[in-house]
């Protein structure tokens, strides 16, 4: 197929190859959209069971690909991890490793038809003994869940709020959509309650303001109020402190931790700031090039990092009171996501290679009850759980 055609000169593809890839992508995405619509007709096709009822969400070998004119970008490729109830799971890794795409796959906010979740299951616990497989859940059903039972605090508060609507109107909208039985007075009262809950003292004034009249920290608080308005079971916080100064960052993180306990929800915290994760997370998932390379409790990851990439991340963070001429830098660069190698993706950057590293991509190896790593250095001493599986686009 055209996807496997070699690039001309190593960096570019011919116009003919690009046309073949585009033709293949159109045919495939059309089939995937049809399958998706067919699955929506029968609830049995998207209803499943949780492997562990104590989890709110389970990602099971999830594959999310983007079908572009230069080939298939495997943004998320065989990702497996759980989000337990009433806990915070930190997802960390450098930019472009698939953190945000994983969360967008759960929210069904991928830009279809170019972006598609083509393999695996994302199981959401509905609380009645059943679960929904979000990968196959129809849009109409997803609209009942999104913003209501799973909500998301987006990465950039400056642009996530609509500049032409007042703050009150934007918080009201979520309640109007998911609670049509509420009166206008009840909705306004709930909105003011949420604004007060997120630490906005002048709630009546802010209710009637436009986004441009608020500071970055205030806007982020409004975003949190919108996310929490319907008391969701899972809050996805996608780098919620990126655009804020250090003092406001600390306030927002304290606020999130406090609100999580008040409403008994779970948080999936996406960030590349290890300090935020150490402060907030109960469990940590480390991603690299679209795959989970290490996961465990926060103590496991921070006190006993095992994967060379995780060790590199730990070494590259500044330490208070320690003077160095320059911070550690992981050598090399991430492989091309269109044409990933058939061995450990970190091998070409790794300073700790062993004899097994020349083989296929390493399996997930359990080295303690809570700690799992994908690295051949632990091949002999841990329990092999299985290999991450890519979806073969030729067979879809």
URNORKA-V78159 format. One record per residue. N is the residue number from 1. PHI is phi in degrees with one decimal (none if undefined). NEAR is the number of other C-alpha atoms within 10 Angstrom. D_FIRST is the distance of its C-alpha to the first C-alpha in Angstrom with 1 decimal. Layout:
BEGIN
((N & PHI & NEAR & D_FIRST) (N & PHI & NEAR & D_FIRST))
END
This chain:
BEGIN
((1 & none & 9 & 0.0) (2 & -61.7 & 17 & 3.8) (3 & -59.5 & 23 & 5.5) (4 & -94.0 & 12 & 5.8) (5 & -66.2 & 15 & 7.0) (6 & -65.7 & 14 & 10.7) (7 & -77.1 & 14 & 13.2) (8 & -67.9 & 10 & 15.7) (9 & 69.0 & 8 & 19.0) (10 & 86.1 & 7 & 17.8) (11 & -119.8 & 7 & 18.6) (12 & -125.6 & 11 & 17.0) (13 & -115.8 & 16 & 13.9) (14 & -72.6 & 14 & 14.4) (15 & -62.0 & 11 & 15.1) (16 & -64.1 & 10 & 12.5) (17 & -63.7 & 21 & 9.6) (18 & -63.1 & 20 & 11.6) (19 & -65.1 & 14 & 11.9) (20 & -63.9 & 18 & 8.2) (21 & -63.9 & 23 & 8.1) (22 & -61.3 & 19 & 11.5) (23 & -64.0 & 13 & 10.7) (24 & -61.0 & 19 & 8.2) (25 & -63.7 & 23 & 11.0) (26 & -61.3 & 14 & 13.7) (27 & -64.4 & 11 & 12.7) (28 & -69.2 & 18 & 12.3) (29 & -65.9 & 19 & 15.5) (30 & -63.2 & 12 & 17.4) (31 & -66.1 & 13 & 16.8) (32 & -63.7 & 17 & 17.9) (33 & -66.1 & 14 & 20.9) (34 & -65.2 & 11 & 21.9) (35 & -59.4 & 12 & 21.9) (36 & -65.0 & 16 & 23.9) (37 & -65.1 & 15 & 26.4) (38 & -65.7 & 13 & 26.8) (39 & -63.5 & 16 & 27.6) (40 & -69.6 & 17 & 30.4) (41 & -78.3 & 12 & 32.3) (42 & -127.8 & 12 & 33.2) (43 & -55.9 & 14 & 34.7) (44 & -63.7 & 10 & 34.1) (45 & -76.4 & 14 & 30.4) (46 & -121.7 & 19 & 30.9) (47 & -100.6 & 17 & 34.2) (48 & -144.5 & 17 & 34.2) (49 & -124.0 & 15 & 36.6) (50 & -75.3 & 21 & 37.0) (51 & -70.2 & 12 & 36.9) (52 & -131.7 & 12 & 39.8) (53 & -64.7 & 18 & 42.0) (54 & -84.0 & 14 & 43.3) (55 & -95.8 & 18 & 40.1) (56 & -91.4 & 24 & 39.5) (57 & -141.8 & 28 & 35.7) (58 & -127.2 & 24 & 33.3) (59 & -92.6 & 21 & 29.8) (60 & -125.9 & 18 & 28.0) (61 & 52.5 & 22 & 24.6) (62 & -75.5 & 28 & 23.6) (63 & -123.6 & 27 & 20.0) (64 & -120.8 & 29 & 19.9) (65 & -118.6 & 25 & 16.8) (66 & -115.2 & 22 & 16.7) (67 & -94.4 & 25 & 13.7) (68 & -108.7 & 16 & 14.4) (69 & -72.4 & 18 & 13.5) (70 & -107.9 & 21 & 12.7) (71 & 137.1 & 23 & 10.5) (72 & -91.4 & 20 & 11.8) (73 & -90.5 & 19 & 15.4) (74 & -89.7 & 24 & 16.7) (75 & -67.3 & 23 & 20.3) (76 & -130.9 & 28 & 21.7) (77 & -138.3 & 26 & 20.2) (78 & 81.0 & 22 & 22.3) (79 & -86.8 & 23 & 25.6) (80 & -134.2 & 20 & 28.7) (81 & -165.9 & 18 & 32.3) (82 & -117.6 & 21 & 35.3) (83 & -116.3 & 21 & 37.7) (84 & -68.7 & 22 & 41.1) (85 & -64.4 & 18 & 43.7) (86 & 54.3 & 19 & 46.2) (87 & -137.1 & 22 & 44.5) (88 & -114.1 & 24 & 42.6) (89 & -110.9 & 27 & 39.3) (90 & -91.9 & 28 & 38.3) (91 & -108.0 & 26 & 34.7) (92 & -122.1 & 24 & 34.6) (93 & 153.3 & 24 & 32.4) (94 & -73.0 & 16 & 31.7) (95 & -58.5 & 12 & 30.3) (96 & 88.1 & 15 & 26.6) (97 & -89.2 & 21 & 26.5) (98 & 108.0 & 25 & 25.7) (99 & -63.0 & 29 & 29.3) (100 & -67.0 & 22 & 29.5) (101 & -65.5 & 21 & 26.1) (102 & -61.0 & 25 & 27.3) (103 & -69.6 & 20 & 30.4) (104 & -67.5 & 17 & 28.7) (105 & -64.7 & 21 & 26.6) (106 & -66.2 & 25 & 30.0) (107 & -85.4 & 20 & 31.5) (108 & 56.1 & 22 & 28.6) (109 & -114.0 & 12 & 28.8) (110 & -68.2 & 19 & 25.2) (111 & -81.2 & 11 & 24.3) (112 & -81.7 & 13 & 22.3) (113 & -86.5 & 15 & 20.0) (114 & -61.9 & 14 & 18.2) (115 & -97.6 & 21 & 19.6) (116 & -140.6 & 20 & 19.2) (117 & -86.8 & 26 & 20.6) (118 & -105.0 & 21 & 18.0) (119 & -157.0 & 21 & 19.8) (120 & 83.0 & 21 & 23.3) (121 & -130.8 & 23 & 26.7) (122 & -119.1 & 27 & 29.2) (123 & -96.5 & 26 & 32.5) (124 & -109.7 & 26 & 35.4) (125 & -74.4 & 23 & 38.8) (126 & -86.2 & 18 & 40.7) (127 & 85.7 & 11 & 43.9) (128 & -113.0 & 7 & 44.8) (129 & 92.7 & 10 & 43.2) (130 & -110.9 & 15 & 39.8) (131 & -144.1 & 22 & 36.8) (132 & -103.1 & 24 & 34.1) (133 & -85.7 & 24 & 30.4) (134 & -58.8 & 23 & 29.7) (135 & -58.6 & 22 & 25.9) (136 & -108.8 & 23 & 26.8) (137 & -66.9 & 22 & 30.1) (138 & -67.1 & 20 & 30.5) (139 & -58.4 & 15 & 31.5) (140 & -60.6 & 9 & 35.0) (141 & -70.8 & 13 & 35.7) (142 & -65.5 & 18 & 34.2) (143 & -66.9 & 14 & 36.6) (144 & -73.5 & 13 & 39.5) (145 & -90.7 & 17 & 38.3) (146 & -67.1 & 20 & 37.1) (147 & 89.2 & 24 & 40.2) (148 & -106.0 & 22 & 42.4) (149 & -103.6 & 20 & 41.3) (150 & -125.8 & 25 & 38.7) (151 & -128.9 & 24 & 39.3) (152 & -132.9 & 24 & 38.0) (153 & -98.3 & 23 & 39.9) (154 & -77.6 & 19 & 37.6) (155 & -67.4 & 20 & 37.2) (156 & -126.9 & 19 & 39.2) (157 & -64.9 & 24 & 42.4) (158 & -64.5 & 18 & 43.2) (159 & -111.6 & 11 & 40.4) (160 & -77.0 & 14 & 39.8) (161 & -84.9 & 20 & 43.1) (162 & -78.3 & 13 & 43.5) (163 & -68.2 & 13 & 46.0) (164 & -97.9 & 9 & 47.6) (165 & -114.4 & 13 & 48.7) (166 & -69.2 & 18 & 51.5) (167 & -57.2 & 25 & 50.8) (168 & -56.5 & 23 & 52.6) (169 & -62.4 & 15 & 50.5) (170 & -74.4 & 18 & 47.2) (171 & -77.1 & 26 & 48.5) (172 & -56.3 & 21 & 50.0) (173 & -55.6 & 14 & 46.8) (174 & -63.5 & 20 & 45.2) (175 & -68.4 & 23 & 48.4) (176 & -61.7 & 14 & 48.6) (177 & -70.3 & 13 & 45.1) (178 & -96.1 & 18 & 45.4) (179 & -130.6 & 13 & 49.2) (180 & -62.6 & 10 & 50.2) (181 & -76.1 & 11 & 53.5) (182 & -78.4 & 13 & 54.7) (183 & -81.5 & 11 & 57.2) (184 & -59.2 & 13 & 57.1) (185 & -65.3 & 9 & 59.8) (186 & -65.7 & 13 & 58.0) (187 & -64.0 & 22 & 54.8) (188 & -63.9 & 18 & 56.6) (189 & -62.9 & 12 & 58.6) (190 & -66.7 & 18 & 55.4) (191 & -61.9 & 27 & 53.8) (192 & -63.2 & 21 & 56.9) (193 & -63.8 & 15 & 57.0) (194 & -67.6 & 23 & 53.4) (195 & -62.6 & 27 & 54.3) (196 & -69.5 & 16 & 57.3) (197 & -61.5 & 17 & 55.3) (198 & -88.3 & 22 & 53.0) (199 & 88.6 & 16 & 56.0) (200 & -94.7 & 18 & 56.6) (201 & -70.4 & 11 & 60.4) (202 & -88.0 & 11 & 60.8) (203 & -65.3 & 19 & 58.7) (204 & -64.6 & 14 & 60.5) (205 & -66.7 & 11 & 60.1) (206 & -64.7 & 20 & 56.4) (207 & -54.2 & 20 & 55.8) (208 & -99.1 & 13 & 56.8) (209 & -90.6 & 16 & 55.1) (210 & -95.9 & 19 & 51.9) (211 & -53.9 & 23 & 49.3) (212 & -67.7 & 14 & 50.3) (213 & -86.0 & 12 & 53.8) (214 & -110.1 & 15 & 52.6) (215 & -77.4 & 13 & 51.8) (216 & -60.0 & 19 & 48.4) (217 & -64.7 & 20 & 49.9) (218 & -66.9 & 20 & 51.4) (219 & -62.7 & 22 & 48.1) (220 & -65.3 & 28 & 46.3) (221 & -64.1 & 26 & 49.1) (222 & -64.1 & 28 & 48.5) (223 & -60.0 & 27 & 44.8) (224 & -67.4 & 28 & 45.9) (225 & -60.8 & 24 & 48.5) (226 & -63.1 & 26 & 45.8) (227 & -64.9 & 27 & 43.6) (228 & -95.7 & 30 & 46.6) (229 & -54.9 & 23 & 48.3) (230 & -100.7 & 19 & 47.1) (231 & 51.2 & 21 & 47.6) (232 & -72.5 & 22 & 44.0) (233 & -81.5 & 22 & 43.2) (234 & -136.7 & 29 & 40.5) (235 & -112.1 & 24 & 40.6) (236 & -97.9 & 24 & 37.6) (237 & -106.3 & 23 & 39.0) (238 & -90.1 & 21 & 36.3) (239 & 46.3 & 19 & 38.1) (240 & -69.1 & 25 & 41.3) (241 & -118.5 & 24 & 43.4) (242 & -58.1 & 15 & 41.2) (243 & -91.9 & 16 & 43.2) (244 & -110.4 & 17 & 46.6) (245 & -76.4 & 11 & 49.3) (246 & -59.4 & 11 & 50.2) (247 & -63.8 & 9 & 53.2) (248 & -67.7 & 16 & 51.4) (249 & -53.7 & 18 & 48.5) (250 & -61.1 & 15 & 51.0) (251 & -63.3 & 14 & 52.5) (252 & -64.7 & 22 & 49.2) (253 & -66.3 & 16 & 48.1) (254 & -61.0 & 14 & 51.6) (255 & -62.9 & 16 & 51.3) (256 & -60.5 & 21 & 48.0) (257 & -62.9 & 17 & 49.4) (258 & -65.9 & 13 & 52.6) (259 & -69.2 & 17 & 50.9) (260 & -57.3 & 22 & 48.5) (261 & -70.7 & 12 & 51.6) (262 & -66.3 & 10 & 53.4) (263 & -105.0 & 13 & 50.8) (264 & 54.2 & 16 & 49.4) (265 & -110.8 & 22 & 45.8) (266 & -106.3 & 25 & 43.0) (267 & -123.6 & 29 & 41.4) (268 & -105.5 & 24 & 37.8) (269 & -99.1 & 26 & 38.6) (270 & -101.3 & 24 & 35.7) (271 & -160.8 & 24 & 36.9) (272 & -114.9 & 19 & 36.6) (273 & -98.2 & 17 & 40.4) (274 & -65.0 & 18 & 41.5) (275 & -64.4 & 11 & 45.1) (276 & -62.8 & 18 & 44.2) (277 & -65.2 & 22 & 42.5) (278 & -60.9 & 16 & 45.4) (279 & -80.1 & 13 & 47.8) (280 & -110.8 & 20 & 46.0) (281 & -86.0 & 21 & 43.6) (282 & -89.1 & 18 & 44.4) (283 & -127.3 & 25 & 40.9) (284 & -129.9 & 27 & 38.4) (285 & -118.7 & 25 & 34.6) (286 & -102.1 & 24 & 33.1) (287 & -110.0 & 23 & 29.5) (288 & -148.3 & 22 & 27.4) (289 & 52.3 & 24 & 23.8) (290 & 87.0 & 25 & 23.2) (291 & -130.6 & 24 & 24.8) (292 & -82.0 & 27 & 28.5) (293 & -104.0 & 28 & 29.9) (294 & -161.2 & 26 & 33.5) (295 & -151.6 & 29 & 35.6) (296 & 173.6 & 25 & 39.2) (297 & -71.6 & 19 & 42.5) (298 & -59.9 & 21 & 43.6) (299 & -63.5 & 15 & 46.0) (300 & -57.2 & 18 & 43.4) (301 & -73.0 & 23 & 41.1) (302 & -84.3 & 17 & 44.0) (303 & -98.0 & 10 & 46.3) (304 & -142.7 & 13 & 43.9) (305 & -65.1 & 20 & 40.5) (306 & -113.6 & 22 & 38.5) (307 & -74.2 & 24 & 35.0) (308 & -54.6 & 21 & 35.3) (309 & -68.9 & 23 & 33.6) (310 & -63.2 & 22 & 36.2) (311 & -60.9 & 15 & 38.9) (312 & -63.8 & 17 & 37.7) (313 & -61.8 & 21 & 37.9) (314 & -64.6 & 17 & 41.4) (315 & -69.9 & 14 & 42.5) (316 & -85.9 & 14 & 41.3) (317 & -88.2 & 14 & 43.5) (318 & -68.6 & 14 & 47.0) (319 & -117.4 & 11 & 49.9) (320 & -63.0 & 6 & 53.2) (321 & 87.2 & 6 & 56.1) (322 & -106.7 & 6 & 53.9) (323 & -96.1 & 9 & 54.0) (324 & -132.1 & 9 & 51.1) (325 & -70.5 & 5 & 50.4) (326 & -150.8 & 8 & 46.8) (327 & -71.3 & 12 & 44.5) (328 & -63.7 & 14 & 42.0) (329 & -129.1 & 11 & 38.5) (330 & -67.2 & 16 & 35.4) (331 & -69.3 & 11 & 34.1) (332 & 78.5 & 10 & 30.5) (333 & -141.9 & 9 & 27.9) (334 & -69.3 & 16 & 25.1) (335 & -65.1 & 14 & 21.7) (336 & -63.5 & 12 & 18.9) (337 & -67.3 & 18 & 17.7) (338 & -78.9 & 18 & 14.1) (339 & -138.1 & 14 & 13.8) (340 & -72.5 & 14 & 16.6) (341 & -70.8 & 14 & 18.0) (342 & -94.6 & 11 & 18.4) (343 & -151.9 & 15 & 22.1) (344 & -52.0 & 20 & 24.8) (345 & -63.1 & 20 & 23.7) (346 & -93.4 & 23 & 27.3) (347 & -54.2 & 18 & 27.7) (348 & -69.9 & 14 & 27.6) (349 & -111.6 & 16 & 30.4) (350 & -83.2 & 18 & 32.4) (351 & -102.2 & 13 & 35.9) (352 & -125.9 & 10 & 36.4) (353 & -64.5 & 16 & 33.8) (354 & -128.2 & 12 & 34.7) (355 & -62.7 & 8 & 33.6) (356 & -72.5 & 14 & 31.1) (357 & -63.5 & 18 & 29.1) (358 & -80.4 & 14 & 27.0) (359 & -85.4 & 11 & 25.5) (360 & -69.2 & 12 & 22.9) (361 & -56.2 & 20 & 23.4) (362 & -65.6 & 25 & 27.0) (363 & -79.4 & 20 & 28.1) (364 & -77.3 & 25 & 30.5) (365 & -119.0 & 25 & 34.0) (366 & -86.7 & 22 & 37.1) (367 & -106.2 & 17 & 40.0) (368 & -157.9 & 12 & 42.5) (369 & -60.7 & 8 & 42.9) (370 & -116.8 & 11 & 41.5) (371 & -113.5 & 21 & 39.5) (372 & -128.1 & 27 & 35.8) (373 & -139.3 & 27 & 33.9) (374 & -104.7 & 26 & 30.5) (375 & -154.3 & 25 & 31.9) (376 & -67.5 & 23 & 32.4) (377 & -65.6 & 20 & 36.0) (378 & -110.5 & 18 & 37.0) (379 & -60.8 & 18 & 35.1) (380 & -83.5 & 9 & 38.4) (381 & -105.3 & 11 & 40.6) (382 & -110.5 & 16 & 38.7) (383 & -96.1 & 15 & 37.3) (384 & -78.2 & 18 & 33.6) (385 & -92.3 & 12 & 32.4) (386 & 142.7 & 12 & 28.7) (387 & -102.0 & 15 & 25.4) (388 & -65.9 & 21 & 23.4) (389 & -112.3 & 14 & 20.3) (390 & -80.4 & 18 & 17.0) (391 & -88.1 & 20 & 15.2) (392 & -85.0 & 9 & 11.8) (393 & -66.3 & 15 & 10.0) (394 & -69.4 & 9 & 7.7) (395 & -100.3 & 6 & 11.2) (396 & -70.4 & 11 & 13.1))
END
